[in-house]
Amino acid sequence: MESPLPLQSLRVGGAELLFDGVKEHQVTLPSQSEPWDMKQLLVWIQRNLLKERPELFVQGDSVRPGILVLINDADWELMGELEYQLQDQDNVVFISTLHGG
């Protein structure tokens, strides 16, 4: 059984209204039998942090187009996207590039 996994921070820029106005979350992911990956983190976020309109944040099992994902200040596309295995004290940032007009 894997130990609980503390993240340094989980931030949502430009999408905080979907998260009850909270921009930065201190998160410790619960213990589970396998290592946490980004796909599992997105499910956890939907169940535990996302307060309204999930369709504006996720599409299928990934983030919707227009949301930039950074892991430790690097684009998640360089890190393996959904398959990236989260590490102790990772810094995960979601930045919405979509703006209403």
N, C-alpha and C positions, 0 to 999 in steps of 0.2 A: 504494500500500500504506500503510495506516494504521500509525502507530508503536505500540509497546507502550503499554498504558494502565494507569498506576498508579492504584489507588484509595487514598484516605486510609486507610480501613479497611473491613473487611467483618466484621460482628459477628452472632452468633446468640445471642439471649437465650432461655433456657428450652429450647433444643434442642441444647445443646452435646454431649449424650450421643451424638447422631447424627454428630457431627463429632469423634469421638475425644476428647471432653472439652475441646476447644479452643473458647474463646468468641470470641476476636478473631483474625482472619487478616489478614496483610499480603499483599496481592494485587497483582500486575502481570499484567494480561491480555496474552496474546501478540498480536503483530501479525496483522492480517488485512486483507483487501481492502475491507471495509465497516466503518462505525462499529459499535462494540459497543452492543447494546441489552439490556434486562433479560431478554428471552426467551433470548438467547444466554448471558447470565450464568448463568441458572438451569441450562442444559445444562452449562456449564463447571463449576459448583459440583457437580452430580451426578457428573461424571466425575473431578473432582480433589480435592474436599474432603469430600463426604458419604461416611461410612464404613459406615453400616448403616441399615437400614430406610428407604429413600428414600420409601416410601409415607407416612411420617409428616411429610415435608417438602414433597413435590411431588405434584400431582395433575394428570395430563395434562401440559400444557406450562406450568403456572403453579404457584404455591405453593398448598398445600391450605388450605381454609377454616380459620380459627383462627390463621393466621400473619399478623401485621401487618408490612407492609414500609414502611420509611422510607428516603427518599433525601434526604440532607442535612437531616434532621430534619423532613421533610414527608411526609405520607402519599402513597404512590406513586399512589393513585387520582387525586390532583391533578396528577401529573406525566406521566400517560399510561400507567401500568402497564407492561405488557410491551413497549410501543413506545418507552419512554423511552430516549433515546440517552445512554449513560454518558459523563461528562466526566472529564477529568484531575482527580484528587484527590477524586472523589465519595466520600461516606461512606454506605455501604449497611448497613442494620440489618434483621435479621429477628427478630421477637419472637413467640415461641409464647405464645398465650393459652390453650392447652389444657393441662390438668393432670389427671393420673390421680388416682383416689381409692380 
